[in-house]
Amino acid sequence: MLAQLERLRGYPCVERRLAAGTLGLHGWFYEVHTGAVLEHRPADDAFLPL
């Protein structure tokens, strides 16, 4: 999951918009067996429930 976000950040068009503040990326993880949706929180470096 985090590798996918880093890959996206590597695209020049994404990098420019992130730098300009016109784009935000969010990492969500869906646990099929529980139905939980977790969000990556960079400050905590963890996936936490929404």
RAHUVEN-V179196 format. One line per field, one symbol per residue. psi: psi as a letter, one per 30 degrees, with the letter a starting at -180 (. if undefined). Layout:
psi->???
//
This chain:
psi->eeeeeeeeffkeeeeeeeefggkkkkjkkkjeffgkkkkkjeefhlklk.
//
